[in-house]
Amino acid sequence: MAANGPQHLTAGQAVADDSDTVFAPQVGKVNTFLADKYIIKTAASDAHNNVANEDVGRLLAKIVG
């Protein structure tokens, strides 16, 4: 959802996951996660497209199941 995150939600609809290593998304909520530490510029990819790394994979695995 980019830098602005989810918008126009009522109180309690969104929950932040501010942890560094434990990804714990909550079912039934809009989960926010600041990925600035994980989606970064490397020699092989710019920061916008660097989503093929172990940390992003772990986050996706928690989300889908």
PDB file with one MODEL, atoms N, CA, C and O in Angstrom:
MODEL        1
ATOM      1  N   MET A   1       0.809  -1.189   0.000  1.00  0.00           N
ATOM      2  CA  MET A   1       0.000   0.000   0.000  1.00  0.00           C
ATOM      3  C   MET A   1       0.849   1.248   0.000  1.00  0.00           C
ATOM      4  O   MET A   1       0.345   2.360   0.157  1.00  0.00           O
ATOM      5  N   ALA A   2       2.116   1.061  -0.174  1.00  0.00           N
ATOM      6  CA  ALA A   2       3.055   2.176  -0.286  1.00  0.00           C
ATOM      7  C   ALA A   2       3.278   2.885   1.040  1.00  0.00           C
ATOM      8  O   ALA A   2       2.949   2.359   2.103  1.00  0.00           O
ATOM      9  N   ALA A   3       3.825   4.054   0.965  1.00  0.00           N
ATOM     10  CA  ALA A   3       4.265   4.776   2.156  1.00  0.00           C
ATOM     11  C   ALA A   3       3.109   5.262   3.019  1.00  0.00           C
ATOM     12  O   ALA A   3       3.287   5.460   4.220  1.00  0.00           O
ATOM     13  N   ASN A   4       1.941   5.457   2.443  1.00  0.00           N
ATOM     14  CA  ASN A   4       0.814   5.988   3.206  1.00  0.00           C
ATOM     15  C   ASN A   4       0.044   4.920   3.965  1.00  0.00           C
ATOM     16  O   ASN A   4      -0.701   5.248   4.889  1.00  0.00           O
ATOM     17  N   GLY A   5       0.199   3.669   3.607  1.00  0.00           N
ATOM     18  CA  GLY A   5      -0.525   2.602   4.285  1.00  0.00           C
ATOM     19  C   GLY A   5      -2.013   2.673   4.034  1.00  0.00           C
ATOM     20  O   GLY A   5      -2.464   3.426   3.171  1.00  0.00           O
ATOM     21  N   PRO A   6      -2.790   1.890   4.785  1.00  0.00           N
ATOM     22  CA  PRO A   6      -4.241   1.891   4.591  1.00  0.00           C
ATOM     23  C   PRO A   6      -4.854   3.200   5.076  1.00  0.00           C
ATOM     24  O   PRO A   6      -4.406   3.798   6.054  1.00  0.00           O
ATOM     25  N   GLN A   7      -5.873   3.617   4.374  1.00  0.00           N
ATOM     26  CA  GLN A   7      -6.517   4.883   4.719  1.00  0.00           C
ATOM     27  C   GLN A   7      -8.025   4.697   4.789  1.00  0.00           C
ATOM     28  O   GLN A   7      -8.564   3.720   4.270  1.00  0.00           O
ATOM     29  N   HIS A   8      -8.694   5.630   5.428  1.00  0.00           N
ATOM     30  CA  HIS A   8     -10.154   5.677   5.521  1.00  0.00           C
ATOM     31  C   HIS A   8     -10.734   4.460   6.237  1.00  0.00           C
ATOM     32  O   HIS A   8     -11.784   3.948   5.849  1.00  0.00           O
ATOM     33  N   LEU A   9     -10.050   3.999   7.282  1.00  0.00           N
ATOM     34  CA  LEU A   9     -10.550   2.883   8.076  1.00  0.00           C
ATOM     35  C   LEU A   9     -11.062   3.399   9.411  1.00  0.00           C
ATOM     36  O   LEU A   9     -10.614   4.433   9.906  1.00  0.00           O
ATOM     37  N   THR A  10     -11.998   2.673   9.980  1.00  0.00           N
ATOM     38  CA  THR A  10     -12.469   3.032  11.312  1.00  0.00           C
ATOM     39  C   THR A  10     -11.510   2.463  12.352  1.00  0.00           C
ATOM     40  O   THR A  10     -10.709   1.579  12.051  1.00  0.00           O
ATOM     41  N   ALA A  11     -11.596   2.968  13.555  1.00  0.00           N
ATOM     42  CA  ALA A  11     -10.723   2.514  14.637  1.00  0.00           C
ATOM     43  C   ALA A  11     -10.864   1.005  14.825  1.00  0.00           C
ATOM     44  O   ALA A  11     -11.975   0.477  14.868  1.00  0.00           O
ATOM     45  N   GLY A  12      -9.747   0.330  14.935  1.00  0.00           N
ATOM     46  CA  GLY A  12      -9.741  -1.108  15.167  1.00  0.00           C
ATOM     47  C   GLY A  12      -9.695  -1.977  13.935  1.00  0.00           C
ATOM     48  O   GLY A  12      -9.506  -3.188  14.041  1.00  0.00           O
ATOM     49  N   GLN A  13      -9.866  -1.377  12.749  1.00  0.00           N
ATOM     50  CA  GLN A  13      -9.811  -2.177  11.527  1.00  0.00           C
ATOM     51  C   GLN A  13      -8.391  -2.547  11.140  1.00  0.00           C
ATOM     52  O   GLN A  13      -8.174  -3.573  10.496  1.00  0.00           O
ATOM     53  N   ALA A  14      -7.431  -1.737  11.518  1.00  0.00           N
ATOM     54  CA  ALA A  14      -6.040  -1.992  11.154  1.00  0.00           C
ATOM     55  C   ALA A  14      -5.224  -2.282  12.398  1.00  0.00           C
ATOM     56  O   ALA A  14      -5.506  -1.770  13.482  1.00  0.00           O
ATOM     57  N   VAL A  15      -4.212  -3.110  12.223  1.00  0.00           N
ATOM     58  CA  VAL A  15      -3.305  -3.432  13.314  1.00  0.00           C
ATOM     59  C   VAL A  15      -1.880  -3.392  12.763  1.00  0.00           C
ATOM     60  O   VAL A  15      -1.613  -3.908  11.678  1.00  0.00           O
ATOM     61  N   ALA A  16      -0.980  -2.784  13.508  1.00  0.00           N
ATOM     62  CA  ALA A  16       0.407  -2.647  13.062  1.00  0.00           C
ATOM     63  C   ALA A  16       1.246  -3.804  13.555  1.00  0.00           C
ATOM     64  O   ALA A  16       1.107  -4.239  14.698  1.00  0.00           O
ATOM     65  N   ASP A  17       2.124  -4.307  12.689  1.00  0.00           N
ATOM     66  CA  ASP A  17       3.112  -5.313  13.068  1.00  0.00           C
ATOM     67  C   ASP A  17       4.455  -4.613  13.021  1.00  0.00           C
ATOM     68  O   ASP A  17       5.059  -4.487  11.955  1.00  0.00           O
ATOM     69  N   ASP A  18       4.917  -4.164  14.155  1.00  0.00           N
ATOM     70  CA  ASP A  18       6.160  -3.400  14.215  1.00  0.00           C
ATOM     71  C   ASP A  18       7.355  -4.240  14.640  1.00  0.00           C
ATOM     72  O   ASP A  18       8.418  -3.701  14.948  1.00  0.00           O
ATOM     73  N   SER A  19       7.186  -5.551  14.658  1.00  0.00           N
ATOM     74  CA  SER A  19       8.274  -6.417  15.099  1.00  0.00           C
ATOM     75  C   SER A  19       9.379  -6.482  14.048  1.00  0.00           C
ATOM     76  O   SER A  19       9.154  -6.177  12.877  1.00  0.00           O
ATOM     77  N   ASP A  20      10.555  -6.874  14.471  1.00  0.00           N
ATOM     78  CA  ASP A  20      11.687  -6.965  13.542  1.00  0.00           C
ATOM     79  C   ASP A  20      11.810  -8.327  12.878  1.00  0.00           C
ATOM     80  O   ASP A  20      12.198  -8.401  11.712  1.00  0.00           O
ATOM     81  N   THR A  21      11.494  -9.398  13.578  1.00  0.00           N
ATOM     82  CA  THR A  21      11.705 -10.721  12.995  1.00  0.00           C
ATOM     83  C   THR A  21      10.493 -11.628  13.051  1.00  0.00           C
ATOM     84  O   THR A  21      10.401 -12.563  12.256  1.00  0.00           O
ATOM     85  N   VAL A  22       9.565 -11.388  13.955  1.00  0.00           N
ATOM     86  CA  VAL A  22       8.391 -12.240  14.083  1.00  0.00           C
ATOM     87  C   VAL A  22       7.231 -11.566  13.361  1.00  0.00           C
ATOM     88  O   VAL A  22       6.769 -10.498  13.762  1.00  0.00           O
ATOM     89  N   PHE A  23       6.773 -12.202  12.298  1.00  0.00           N
ATOM     90  CA  PHE A  23       5.646 -11.665  11.563  1.00  0.00           C
ATOM     91  C   PHE A  23       4.388 -12.324  12.112  1.00  0.00           C
ATOM     92  O   PHE A  23       4.262 -13.548  12.074  1.00  0.00           O
ATOM     93  N   ALA A  24       3.466 -11.532  12.616  1.00  0.00           N
ATOM     94  CA  ALA A  24       2.270 -12.092  13.242  1.00  0.00           C
ATOM     95  C   ALA A  24       1.012 -11.393  12.756  1.00  0.00           C
ATOM     96  O   ALA A  24       0.370 -10.681  13.529  1.00  0.00           O
ATOM     97  N   PRO A  25       0.640 -11.579  11.481  1.00  0.00           N
ATOM     98  CA  PRO A  25      -0.577 -10.947  10.988  1.00  0.00           C
ATOM     99  C   PRO A  25      -1.808 -11.486  11.699  1.00  0.00           C
ATOM    100  O   PRO A  25      -1.858 -12.662  12.060  1.00  0.00           O
ATOM    101  N   GLN A  26      -2.799 -10.631  11.900  1.00  0.00           N
ATOM    102  CA  GLN A  26      -4.026 -11.005  12.588  1.00  0.00           C
ATOM    103  C   GLN A  26      -5.161 -11.195  11.590  1.00  0.00           C
ATOM    104  O   GLN A  26      -5.406 -10.340  10.739  1.00  0.00           O
ATOM    105  N   VAL A  27      -5.833 -12.300  11.702  1.00  0.00           N
ATOM    106  CA  VAL A  27      -6.960 -12.628  10.824  1.00  0.00           C
ATOM    107  C   VAL A  27      -8.086 -11.626  11.043  1.00  0.00           C
ATOM    108  O   VAL A  27      -8.384 -11.253  12.178  1.00  0.00           O
ATOM    109  N   GLY A  28      -8.705 -11.196   9.959  1.00  0.00           N
ATOM    110  CA  GLY A  28      -9.846 -10.301  10.048  1.00  0.00           C
ATOM    111  C   GLY A  28      -9.499  -8.836  10.218  1.00  0.00           C
ATOM    112  O   GLY A  28     -10.392  -8.013  10.417  1.00  0.00           O
ATOM    113  N   LYS A  29      -8.227  -8.494  10.145  1.00  0.00           N
ATOM    114  CA  LYS A  29      -7.774  -7.110  10.290  1.00  0.00           C
ATOM    115  C   LYS A  29      -6.982  -6.701   9.054  1.00  0.00           C
ATOM    116  O   LYS A  29      -6.473  -7.552   8.325  1.00  0.00           O
ATOM    117  N   VAL A  30      -6.883  -5.409   8.826  1.00  0.00           N
ATOM    118  CA  VAL A  30      -5.955  -4.885   7.835  1.00  0.00           C
ATOM    119  C   VAL A  30      -4.621  -4.779   8.571  1.00  0.00           C
ATOM    120  O   VAL A  30      -4.470  -3.970   9.487  1.00  0.00           O
ATOM    121  N   ASN A  31      -3.662  -5.598   8.165  1.00  0.00           N
ATOM    122  CA  ASN A  31      -2.367  -5.646   8.831  1.00  0.00           C
ATOM    123  C   ASN A  31      -1.392  -4.723   8.127  1.00  0.00           C
ATOM    124  O   ASN A  31      -1.233  -4.782   6.907  1.00  0.00           O
ATOM    125  N   THR A  32      -0.746  -3.875   8.897  1.00  0.00           N
ATOM    126  CA  THR A  32       0.260  -2.993   8.320  1.00  0.00           C
ATOM    127  C   THR A  32       1.633  -3.485   8.737  1.00  0.00           C
ATOM    128  O   THR A  32       1.805  -4.030   9.827  1.00  0.00           O
ATOM    129  N   PHE A  33       2.593  -3.290   7.874  1.00  0.00           N
ATOM    130  CA  PHE A  33       3.947  -3.721   8.152  1.00  0.00           C
ATOM    131  C   PHE A  33       4.914  -2.766   7.472  1.00  0.00           C
ATOM    132  O   PHE A  33       4.854  -2.586   6.255  1.00  0.00           O
ATOM    133  N   LEU A  34       5.792  -2.158   8.233  1.00  0.00           N
ATOM    134  CA  LEU A  34       6.793  -1.262   7.679  1.00  0.00           C
ATOM    135  C   LEU A  34       7.965  -2.099   7.188  1.00  0.00           C
ATOM    136  O   LEU A  34       8.710  -2.659   7.992  1.00  0.00           O
ATOM    137  N   ALA A  35       8.130  -2.184   5.884  1.00  0.00           N
ATOM    138  CA  ALA A  35       9.119  -3.073   5.279  1.00  0.00           C
ATOM    139  C   ALA A  35      10.406  -2.370   4.880  1.00  0.00           C
ATOM    140  O   ALA A  35      11.192  -2.920   4.108  1.00  0.00           O
ATOM    141  N   ASP A  36      10.633  -1.181   5.383  1.00  0.00           N
ATOM    142  CA  ASP A  36      11.829  -0.425   4.994  1.00  0.00           C
ATOM    143  C   ASP A  36      13.140  -1.154   5.267  1.00  0.00           C
ATOM    144  O   ASP A  36      14.132  -0.911   4.579  1.00  0.00           O
ATOM    145  N   LYS A  37      13.163  -2.035   6.248  1.00  0.00           N
ATOM    146  CA  LYS A  37      14.383  -2.780   6.565  1.00  0.00           C
ATOM    147  C   LYS A  37      14.592  -3.979   5.640  1.00  0.00           C
ATOM    148  O   LYS A  37      15.688  -4.537   5.601  1.00  0.00           O
ATOM    149  N   TYR A  38      13.562  -4.382   4.897  1.00  0.00           N
ATOM    150  CA  TYR A  38      13.603  -5.613   4.124  1.00  0.00           C
ATOM    151  C   TYR A  38      13.571  -5.385   2.613  1.00  0.00           C
ATOM    152  O   TYR A  38      14.177  -6.149   1.862  1.00  0.00           O
ATOM    153  N   ILE A  39      12.887  -4.365   2.171  1.00  0.00           N
ATOM    154  CA  ILE A  39      12.799  -4.075   0.738  1.00  0.00           C
ATOM    155  C   ILE A  39      13.698  -2.874   0.488  1.00  0.00           C
ATOM    156  O   ILE A  39      13.274  -1.721   0.575  1.00  0.00           O
ATOM    157  N   ILE A  40      14.947  -3.178   0.178  1.00  0.00           N
ATOM    158  CA  ILE A  40      15.985  -2.159   0.062  1.00  0.00           C
ATOM    159  C   ILE A  40      16.721  -2.273  -1.266  1.00  0.00           C
ATOM    160  O   ILE A  40      16.642  -3.299  -1.942  1.00  0.00           O
ATOM    161  N   LYS A  41      17.416  -1.246  -1.626  1.00  0.00           N
ATOM    162  CA  LYS A  41      18.216  -1.253  -2.851  1.00  0.00           C
ATOM    163  C   LYS A  41      19.419  -2.170  -2.656  1.00  0.00           C
ATOM    164  O   LYS A  41      20.105  -2.115  -1.635  1.00  0.00           O
ATOM    165  N   THR A  42      19.656  -3.009  -3.655  1.00  0.00           N
ATOM    166  CA  THR A  42      20.836  -3.880  -3.674  1.00  0.00           C
ATOM    167  C   THR A  42      21.526  -3.720  -5.016  1.00  0.00           C
ATOM    168  O   THR A  42      21.056  -2.972  -5.873  1.00  0.00           O
ATOM    169  N   ALA A  43      22.628  -4.412  -5.199  1.00  0.00           N
ATOM    170  CA  ALA A  43      23.326  -4.372  -6.483  1.00  0.00           C
ATOM    171  C   ALA A  43      22.474  -4.975  -7.596  1.00  0.00           C
ATOM    172  O   ALA A  43      22.631  -4.612  -8.762  1.00  0.00           O
ATOM    173  N   ALA A  44      21.578  -5.886  -7.248  1.00  0.00           N
ATOM    174  CA  ALA A  44      20.773  -6.583  -8.248  1.00  0.00           C
ATOM    175  C   ALA A  44      19.380  -5.983  -8.454  1.00  0.00           C
ATOM    176  O   ALA A  44      18.724  -6.301  -9.446  1.00  0.00           O
ATOM    177  N   SER A  45      18.911  -5.120  -7.537  1.00  0.00           N
ATOM    178  CA  SER A  45      17.540  -4.636  -7.623  1.00  0.00           C
ATOM    179  C   SER A  45      17.397  -3.264  -6.986  1.00  0.00           C
ATOM    180  O   SER A  45      18.105  -2.922  -6.038  1.00  0.00           O
ATOM    181  N   ASP A  46      16.464  -2.482  -7.528  1.00  0.00           N
ATOM    182  CA  ASP A  46      16.166  -1.219  -6.864  1.00  0.00           C
ATOM    183  C   ASP A  46      15.229  -1.502  -5.687  1.00  0.00           C
ATOM    184  O   ASP A  46      14.682  -2.600  -5.583  1.00  0.00           O
ATOM    185  N   ALA A  47      15.048  -0.551  -4.830  1.00  0.00           N
ATOM    186  CA  ALA A  47      14.263  -0.767  -3.615  1.00  0.00           C
ATOM    187  C   ALA A  47      12.794  -1.050  -3.914  1.00  0.00           C
ATOM    188  O   ALA A  47      12.132  -1.744  -3.142  1.00  0.00           O
ATOM    189  N   HIS A  48      12.285  -0.535  -5.002  1.00  0.00           N
ATOM    190  CA  HIS A  48      10.868  -0.735  -5.308  1.00  0.00           C
ATOM    191  C   HIS A  48      10.572  -2.183  -5.698  1.00  0.00           C
ATOM    192  O   HIS A  48       9.471  -2.676  -5.449  1.00  0.00           O
ATOM    193  N   ASN A  49      11.531  -2.859  -6.299  1.00  0.00           N
ATOM    194  CA  ASN A  49      11.307  -4.208  -6.818  1.00  0.00           C
ATOM    195  C   ASN A  49      12.006  -5.306  -6.026  1.00  0.00           C
ATOM    196  O   ASN A  49      11.924  -6.471  -6.415  1.00  0.00           O
ATOM    197  N   ASN A  50      12.675  -4.987  -4.956  1.00  0.00           N
ATOM    198  CA  ASN A  50      13.418  -5.990  -4.196  1.00  0.00           C
ATOM    199  C   ASN A  50      12.481  -6.766  -3.274  1.00  0.00           C
ATOM    200  O   ASN A  50      12.480  -6.565  -2.060  1.00  0.00           O
ATOM    201  N   VAL A  51      11.697  -7.642  -3.858  1.00  0.00           N
ATOM    202  CA  VAL A  51      10.746  -8.417  -3.073  1.00  0.00           C
ATOM    203  C   VAL A  51      11.048  -9.914  -3.082  1.00  0.00           C
ATOM    204  O   VAL A  51      10.297 -10.699  -2.503  1.00  0.00           O
ATOM    205  N   ALA A  52      12.128 -10.312  -3.726  1.00  0.00           N
ATOM    206  CA  ALA A  52      12.487 -11.731  -3.809  1.00  0.00           C
ATOM    207  C   ALA A  52      13.608 -12.041  -2.823  1.00  0.00           C
ATOM    208  O   ALA A  52      14.684 -12.494  -3.213  1.00  0.00           O
ATOM    209  N   ASN A  53      13.345 -11.792  -1.542  1.00  0.00           N
ATOM    210  CA  ASN A  53      14.341 -12.114  -0.534  1.00  0.00           C
ATOM    211  C   ASN A  53      13.689 -12.931   0.581  1.00  0.00           C
ATOM    212  O   ASN A  53      12.464 -13.025   0.655  1.00  0.00           O
ATOM    213  N   GLU A  54      14.503 -13.513   1.434  1.00  0.00           N
ATOM    214  CA  GLU A  54      14.031 -14.430   2.466  1.00  0.00           C
ATOM    215  C   GLU A  54      13.016 -13.785   3.425  1.00  0.00           C
ATOM    216  O   GLU A  54      12.032 -14.421   3.804  1.00  0.00           O
ATOM    217  N   ASP A  55      13.248 -12.567   3.801  1.00  0.00           N
ATOM    218  CA  ASP A  55      12.340 -11.901   4.745  1.00  0.00           C
ATOM    219  C   ASP A  55      10.958 -11.679   4.146  1.00  0.00           C
ATOM    220  O   ASP A  55       9.950 -11.893   4.819  1.00  0.00           O
ATOM    221  N   VAL A  56      10.901 -11.258   2.906  1.00  0.00           N
ATOM    222  CA  VAL A  56       9.610 -11.068   2.247  1.00  0.00           C
ATOM    223  C   VAL A  56       8.908 -12.415   2.098  1.00  0.00           C
ATOM    224  O   VAL A  56       7.691 -12.503   2.255  1.00  0.00           O
ATOM    225  N   GLY A  57       9.664 -13.451   1.800  1.00  0.00           N
ATOM    226  CA  GLY A  57       9.100 -14.795   1.704  1.00  0.00           C
ATOM    227  C   GLY A  57       8.496 -15.262   3.018  1.00  0.00           C
ATOM    228  O   GLY A  57       7.421 -15.861   3.027  1.00  0.00           O
ATOM    229  N   ARG A  58       9.176 -14.994   4.131  1.00  0.00           N
ATOM    230  CA  ARG A  58       8.648 -15.373   5.442  1.00  0.00           C
ATOM    231  C   ARG A  58       7.362 -14.618   5.756  1.00  0.00           C
ATOM    232  O   ARG A  58       6.418 -15.194   6.296  1.00  0.00           O
ATOM    233  N   LEU A  59       7.322 -13.340   5.421  1.00  0.00           N
ATOM    234  CA  LEU A  59       6.102 -12.554   5.641  1.00  0.00           C
ATOM    235  C   LEU A  59       4.944 -13.104   4.814  1.00  0.00           C
ATOM    236  O   LEU A  59       3.838 -13.260   5.330  1.00  0.00           O
ATOM    237  N   LEU A  60       5.186 -13.396   3.543  1.00  0.00           N
ATOM    238  CA  LEU A  60       4.138 -13.941   2.694  1.00  0.00           C
ATOM    239  C   LEU A  60       3.665 -15.308   3.178  1.00  0.00           C
ATOM    240  O   LEU A  60       2.472 -15.608   3.128  1.00  0.00           O
ATOM    241  N   ALA A  61       4.594 -16.135   3.645  1.00  0.00           N
ATOM    242  CA  ALA A  61       4.226 -17.444   4.174  1.00  0.00           C
ATOM    243  C   ALA A  61       3.288 -17.317   5.375  1.00  0.00           C
ATOM    244  O   ALA A  61       2.357 -18.111   5.512  1.00  0.00           O
ATOM    245  N   LYS A  62       3.514 -16.346   6.234  1.00  0.00           N
ATOM    246  CA  LYS A  62       2.635 -16.127   7.379  1.00  0.00           C
ATOM    247  C   LYS A  62       1.251 -15.666   6.939  1.00  0.00           C
ATOM    248  O   LYS A  62       0.239 -16.034   7.536  1.00  0.00           O
ATOM    249  N   ILE A  63       1.224 -14.855   5.887  1.00  0.00           N
ATOM    250  CA  ILE A  63      -0.049 -14.301   5.431  1.00  0.00           C
ATOM    251  C   ILE A  63      -0.919 -15.360   4.757  1.00  0.00           C
ATOM    252  O   ILE A  63      -2.119 -15.434   5.017  1.00  0.00           O
ATOM    253  N   VAL A  64      -0.319 -16.179   3.893  1.00  0.00           N
ATOM    254  CA  VAL A  64      -1.111 -17.136   3.129  1.00  0.00           C
ATOM    255  C   VAL A  64      -1.289 -18.461   3.844  1.00  0.00           C
ATOM    256  O   VAL A  64      -2.098 -19.291   3.429  1.00  0.00           O
ATOM    257  N   GLY A  65      -0.544 -18.660   4.908  1.00  0.00           N
ATOM    258  CA  GLY A  65      -0.858 -19.764   5.605  1.00  0.00           C
ATOM    259  C   GLY A  65      -0.293 -20.830   6.272  1.00  0.00           C
ATOM    260  O   GLY A  65      -1.011 -21.674   6.808  1.00  0.00           O
TER     261      GLY A  65
ENDMDL
END
